Amino acid sequence: MTEKKKTLEVKNLKKHFPIKNGKVVRAVDGVDLEIYEGETLGLVGESGSGKSTIAYMIVGMYKASDGSIIYNGEDLTKRGIKRTKEQKGNIQIVFQDPSSALNPRRKIKKSLEFTLKLHGEVDKGNLGEKAEDLLEMVGLPREFGENYPRSIGGGERQLASVARAMAANPSLLILDEPTSALDVSVQAKVIRKLTELQKERNLSYLFITHDLSLMRNIATRVAILYLGKVCELAPAEDFFEKPLHPYTQMLLSSIPVATDEEELLRPEKVVSTGEIPSPVDIPPGCAFHMRCPDRMDICSKELPQMTEVKKGHSVCCHKYCVQKTAAEAQEEEKEVSSDEK
């Protein structure tokens, strides 16, 4: 079996924002992630969990406080090294609000031409045709480029924003809540087009959202973020069939369902108590322990370590750290006993 090629690797990534009195907001606090060629990694969490901050560091809008962002084997966070034009083009972002990527004073076609000139090797005489090709690629009519962003609908603006990102010919596309501001029917159109583009061009996606039901249909793997840390990472199928972290179970149990079949798949209702701690004053131990129905004494004292429970499925929870330690101890006893015989 051919080993999957790693497009992006994030190691111990941190982003701390200094505020008054020497305190800091630990927006991202030691995140490890990997994205493979042609896959969609879903990054899910509540508002303020650090999802967009991770995206902005990967794309180069924010400078990391610590850690590494490795793209195709090259560390993009090394001091004194600026990203090349090629590296900037290879990693593109689609924002929640497409107006963030489209100049309101330019016709859409001109915005696409600008990106083509910046990142592509296109003759000036062919810019207009290439811009129209991009519109056609994302399912918009070629003549659509004569519109200003304000004169078209939200779904069409988002598709034009995808076209702008594709003008740089990226291999990794960061999708930051790309459908959350759209109607359900329009969401489906945008998702369908993103799926088609991924298959055609073997693109890697980091898909950021707070909508877990959306992840079920598009993600290859899912990572759950809580207060700047990954608390669970698993293949999408495992994740929805057997969530492990109490926070993940809480999120999944609150998803609205439409059929009895979906109800059977939903975890038992997990009720959390208390409020989300401030990222300025994160409690010691596990950051979720004050809301967790399964908390133990150790949870308020020691930070749990990410533990691989089964191949590809890891969780950051003392419950599984303890179980693994006990299992390892039993295995060691068996080995000792076998050696003595």
C-alpha positions as CSV (number, residue, x, y, z in Angstrom):
1,M,0.0,0.0,0.0
2,T,1.4,3.4,-1.0
3,E,2.1,5.7,1.9
4,K,0.1,9.0,1.9
5,K,2.0,12.1,1.1
6,K,1.9,14.7,3.9
7,T,1.0,18.2,2.6
8,L,1.2,20.1,5.9
9,E,2.4,19.3,9.4
10,V,1.8,21.6,12.4
11,K,4.0,20.9,15.5
12,N,3.3,22.4,19.0
13,L,1.8,25.5,17.4
14,K,1.1,28.4,19.7
15,K,-0.3,31.9,19.4
16,H,-0.4,34.0,22.6
17,F,-1.7,37.6,22.4
18,P,-0.3,39.9,25.1
19,I,-2.8,42.0,27.0
20,K,-2.7,44.3,30.0
21,N,-0.9,43.6,33.3
22,G,1.5,41.1,31.7
23,K,-1.2,38.6,30.9
24,V,-1.7,36.8,27.6
25,V,-4.6,35.2,25.7
26,R,-3.6,31.7,24.9
27,A,-5.6,31.5,21.7
28,V,-3.7,28.5,20.4
29,D,-1.6,26.5,22.9
30,G,0.3,23.6,21.5
31,V,-1.5,22.1,18.5
32,D,-0.2,19.2,16.5
33,L,-2.0,18.4,13.2
34,E,-1.2,16.7,9.9
35,I,-2.9,17.1,6.6
36,Y,-2.4,14.6,3.8
37,E,-2.6,15.0,0.0
38,G,-6.2,14.9,-1.3
39,E,-7.8,14.7,2.1
40,T,-10.2,17.0,4.1
41,L,-9.2,17.6,7.7
42,G,-12.2,19.0,9.6
43,L,-11.3,21.4,12.5
44,V,-14.3,21.8,14.8
45,G,-14.8,23.9,17.9
46,E,-16.9,26.5,19.7
47,S,-16.4,30.2,19.0
48,G,-13.1,31.3,20.6
49,S,-11.5,27.9,20.5
50,G,-8.7,29.0,18.2
51,K,-9.8,27.6,14.9
52,S,-9.4,30.8,12.8
53,T,-6.2,31.7,14.6
54,I,-4.6,28.4,13.4
55,A,-5.8,29.1,9.9
56,Y,-4.3,32.6,9.9
57,M,-0.9,31.3,11.1
58,I,-0.9,28.6,8.4
59,V,-1.6,31.1,5.7
60,G,0.9,33.6,7.1
61,M,-1.5,36.3,8.3
62,Y,-0.3,35.8,11.9
63,K,3.2,35.0,13.1
64,A,3.3,31.9,15.4
65,S,4.5,32.5,19.0
66,D,6.1,29.1,19.0
67,G,6.0,25.8,17.1
68,S,6.4,24.8,13.5
69,I,4.4,24.9,10.3
70,I,5.9,22.5,7.8
71,Y,4.7,22.6,4.2
72,N,6.0,19.9,1.8
73,G,9.0,19.4,4.2
74,E,9.9,23.1,4.6
75,D,9.5,24.9,7.9
76,L,7.6,28.1,7.2
77,T,8.2,29.5,10.7
78,K,12.0,29.7,10.7
79,R,13.3,33.1,11.9
80,G,14.5,35.4,9.2
81,I,13.0,33.4,6.3
82,K,10.2,35.0,4.3
83,R,7.7,32.9,2.4
84,T,8.3,32.7,-1.3
85,K,5.7,33.7,-3.8
86,E,5.3,30.1,-4.7
87,Q,4.7,29.1,-1.0
88,K,2.2,31.9,-0.6
89,G,0.3,30.8,-3.7
90,N,0.4,27.1,-2.6
91,I,-1.6,27.8,0.6
92,Q,-4.8,29.8,0.0
93,I,-7.7,30.7,2.2
94,V,-11.5,31.1,1.6
95,F,-13.0,33.3,4.3
96,Q,-16.5,33.1,6.0
97,D,-17.3,36.5,4.5
98,P,-16.3,36.4,0.8
99,S,-16.2,40.2,0.8
100,S,-12.9,39.9,2.7
101,A,-11.3,38.5,-0.4
102,L,-13.0,40.5,-3.1
103,N,-12.4,44.2,-3.7
104,P,-15.8,45.9,-3.6
105,R,-14.6,48.6,-6.1
106,R,-13.4,46.1,-8.6
107,K,-15.4,43.9,-11.0
108,I,-15.0,40.2,-10.1
109,K,-13.1,39.6,-13.3
110,K,-10.5,42.3,-12.4
111,S,-10.0,40.7,-8.9
112,L,-9.3,37.4,-10.5
113,E,-6.9,39.0,-13.1
114,F,-5.0,40.7,-10.2
115,T,-4.4,37.3,-8.4
116,L,-3.4,35.7,-11.7
117,K,-0.8,38.4,-12.3
118,L,0.4,38.1,-8.7
119,H,0.8,34.3,-8.6
120,G,0.4,32.9,-12.1
121,E,2.6,32.8,-15.2
122,V,0.0,34.1,-17.6
123,D,0.5,36.4,-20.5
124,K,-1.2,39.8,-20.1
125,G,-3.2,39.2,-23.2
126,N,-4.7,36.0,-21.8
127,L,-5.6,37.3,-18.3
128,G,-9.3,38.0,-19.2
129,E,-9.7,34.5,-20.7
130,K,-8.0,32.8,-17.8
131,A,-10.2,34.7,-15.3
132,E,-13.4,33.6,-17.2
133,D,-12.0,30.0,-17.2
134,L,-11.8,30.3,-13.4
135,L,-15.4,31.4,-13.1
136,E,-16.5,28.5,-15.3
137,M,-14.4,26.1,-13.1
138,V,-16.4,27.0,-10.0
139,G,-19.8,26.8,-11.8
140,L,-20.4,30.5,-12.6
141,P,-21.1,31.9,-16.2
142,R,-18.1,33.5,-17.9
143,E,-19.9,36.8,-18.2
144,F,-20.3,36.9,-14.4
145,G,-17.0,38.6,-14.1
146,E,-18.5,41.9,-15.2
147,N,-20.4,42.2,-11.9
148,Y,-19.3,43.9,-8.7
149,P,-19.4,41.8,-5.6
150,R,-22.3,43.9,-4.1
151,S,-24.5,43.1,-7.0
152,I,-24.6,39.3,-6.7
153,G,-25.8,36.9,-4.0
154,G,-23.8,35.5,-1.1
155,G,-23.4,32.0,-2.6
156,E,-22.2,33.5,-5.9
157,R,-19.8,35.8,-4.0
158,Q,-18.4,32.7,-2.2
159,L,-17.9,30.8,-5.4
160,A,-16.1,33.9,-6.9
161,S,-14.0,33.9,-3.7
162,V,-13.1,30.2,-4.3
163,A,-12.2,31.1,-7.9
164,R,-9.9,33.9,-6.6
165,A,-8.1,31.3,-4.4
166,M,-7.8,28.8,-7.3
167,A,-6.2,31.6,-9.4
168,A,-3.0,31.0,-7.4
169,N,-3.1,27.3,-8.2
170,P,-2.9,26.1,-4.6
171,S,-2.4,22.6,-3.3
172,L,-3.8,23.4,0.2
173,L,-7.0,25.3,0.6
174,I,-8.0,26.6,4.0
175,L,-11.8,26.9,4.2
176,D,-12.7,29.1,7.2
177,E,-16.5,28.6,7.8
178,P,-17.1,29.0,4.1
179,T,-20.8,28.2,4.2
180,S,-22.0,29.4,7.6
181,A,-23.4,32.7,6.3
182,L,-25.3,31.0,3.4
183,D,-28.8,29.5,3.1
184,V,-28.9,25.7,3.3
185,S,-29.6,25.2,-0.4
186,V,-26.8,27.5,-1.4
187,Q,-24.5,25.7,1.1
188,A,-25.1,22.5,-0.8
189,K,-24.1,24.1,-4.1
190,V,-20.8,25.5,-2.6
191,I,-19.9,22.2,-0.9
192,R,-20.6,20.2,-4.1
193,K,-18.3,22.4,-6.1
194,L,-15.5,22.2,-3.5
195,T,-15.8,18.4,-3.5
196,E,-15.6,18.4,-7.3
197,L,-12.5,20.6,-7.3
198,Q,-10.8,18.5,-4.7
199,K,-11.3,15.3,-6.8
200,E,-10.2,17.0,-10.0
201,R,-7.1,18.6,-8.6
202,N,-6.2,16.3,-5.7
203,L,-6.4,19.3,-3.3
204,S,-5.9,19.1,0.5
205,Y,-8.5,21.0,2.6
206,L,-8.5,22.3,6.1
207,F,-12.2,22.8,6.7
208,I,-12.9,24.9,9.7
209,T,-16.5,24.9,11.1
210,H,-18.6,24.7,14.2
211,D,-21.1,22.5,12.3
212,L,-20.5,18.8,13.1
213,S,-23.3,17.6,10.9
214,L,-21.5,19.1,7.9
215,M,-18.3,17.3,8.8
216,R,-20.1,13.9,8.6
217,N,-20.4,14.3,4.8
218,I,-17.2,16.0,3.7
219,A,-14.3,15.3,6.2
220,T,-11.7,12.5,5.9
221,R,-10.6,13.1,9.5
222,V,-11.9,15.3,12.3
223,A,-10.0,17.3,15.0
224,I,-11.9,18.8,17.9
225,L,-10.5,22.0,19.4
226,Y,-11.2,23.2,22.9
227,L,-9.5,26.4,24.3
228,G,-6.6,26.2,21.9
229,K,-5.8,22.5,22.2
230,V,-6.9,19.5,20.2
231,C,-8.8,17.1,22.5
232,E,-9.7,14.4,19.9
233,L,-8.6,13.4,16.5
234,A,-10.0,10.6,14.5
235,P,-11.1,9.3,11.0
236,A,-14.6,10.7,10.4
237,E,-16.3,7.3,10.5
238,D,-14.8,6.4,13.9
239,F,-15.4,9.9,15.2
240,F,-19.2,9.8,14.6
241,E,-19.6,6.1,15.5
242,K,-17.6,6.1,18.7
243,P,-16.6,9.6,20.1
244,L,-14.4,9.3,23.1
245,H,-13.8,12.7,24.7
246,P,-16.6,13.9,27.0
247,Y,-16.5,17.3,25.2
248,T,-16.9,15.6,21.8
249,Q,-19.8,13.5,23.1
250,M,-21.4,16.6,24.4
251,L,-21.1,18.3,21.0
252,L,-22.4,15.3,19.0
253,S,-25.3,14.7,21.4
254,S,-26.6,18.2,20.7
255,I,-26.7,17.8,16.9
256,P,-30.4,18.0,15.7
257,V,-31.5,14.8,13.9
258,A,-34.3,14.2,11.4
259,T,-34.6,10.4,11.4
260,D,-34.8,7.5,13.9
261,E,-31.6,6.1,12.2
262,E,-29.7,9.3,13.0
263,E,-31.1,9.2,16.6
264,L,-29.6,5.7,17.1
265,L,-26.2,7.0,16.0
266,R,-26.3,10.0,18.4
267,P,-24.4,9.6,21.7
268,E,-26.3,9.6,24.9
269,K,-27.0,13.2,26.0
270,V,-24.1,14.7,27.9
271,V,-24.9,17.6,30.1
272,S,-22.1,20.0,30.9
273,T,-22.1,22.3,33.9
274,G,-20.4,25.6,34.3
275,E,-19.1,28.0,31.7
276,I,-16.2,28.0,29.2
277,P,-13.1,29.3,31.1
278,S,-11.4,32.4,29.8
279,P,-8.4,31.9,27.5
280,V,-6.6,34.4,29.7
281,D,-7.2,32.3,32.8
282,I,-7.3,28.7,31.8
283,P,-7.6,26.4,34.8
284,P,-4.8,23.9,35.7
285,G,-5.1,20.4,34.6
286,C,-7.6,19.6,31.8
287,A,-9.2,22.8,30.6
288,F,-12.6,21.0,30.3
289,H,-12.6,19.4,33.8
290,M,-15.0,22.0,35.3
291,R,-17.6,21.2,32.8
292,C,-16.9,17.4,32.5
293,P,-19.4,14.8,34.0
294,D,-16.6,12.2,34.1
295,R,-14.0,14.3,35.9
296,M,-11.6,12.6,38.3
297,D,-9.2,14.1,41.0
298,I,-6.3,14.1,38.6
299,C,-8.2,16.1,36.0
300,S,-7.9,19.4,38.0
301,K,-4.2,18.8,38.7
302,E,-2.4,17.4,35.7
303,L,-2.6,18.1,32.0
304,P,-3.6,15.0,30.0
305,Q,-1.5,13.8,27.1
306,M,-2.8,12.9,23.7
307,T,-3.2,9.1,23.7
308,E,-3.7,6.9,20.6
309,V,-6.6,4.5,21.6
310,K,-6.7,2.8,18.3
311,K,-4.9,3.4,15.0
312,G,-5.6,7.0,13.9
313,H,-7.9,7.7,16.8
314,S,-6.3,9.8,19.6
315,V,-7.9,11.5,22.6
316,C,-6.5,13.9,25.2
317,C,-8.3,12.7,28.3
318,H,-7.0,11.2,31.7
319,K,-9.7,8.5,31.5
320,Y,-7.9,7.0,28.4
321,C,-4.4,7.8,29.7
322,V,-5.1,5.7,32.8
323,Q,-6.6,2.9,30.8
324,K,-3.6,2.7,28.5
325,T,-1.2,2.8,31.4
326,A,-3.0,-0.1,33.1
327,A,-3.0,-2.0,29.8
328,E,0.7,-1.4,29.3
329,A,1.4,-2.6,32.9
330,Q,-0.5,-5.8,32.3
331,E,1.4,-6.4,29.0
332,E,4.8,-5.8,30.8
333,E,3.7,-8.4,33.5
334,K,3.0,-10.9,30.8
335,E,6.4,-10.4,29.2
336,V,8.2,-10.7,32.6
337,S,6.2,-13.9,33.4
338,S,7.0,-15.3,30.0
339,D,10.7,-14.6,30.4
340,E,10.8,-16.3,33.8
341,K,9.3,-19.4,32.4
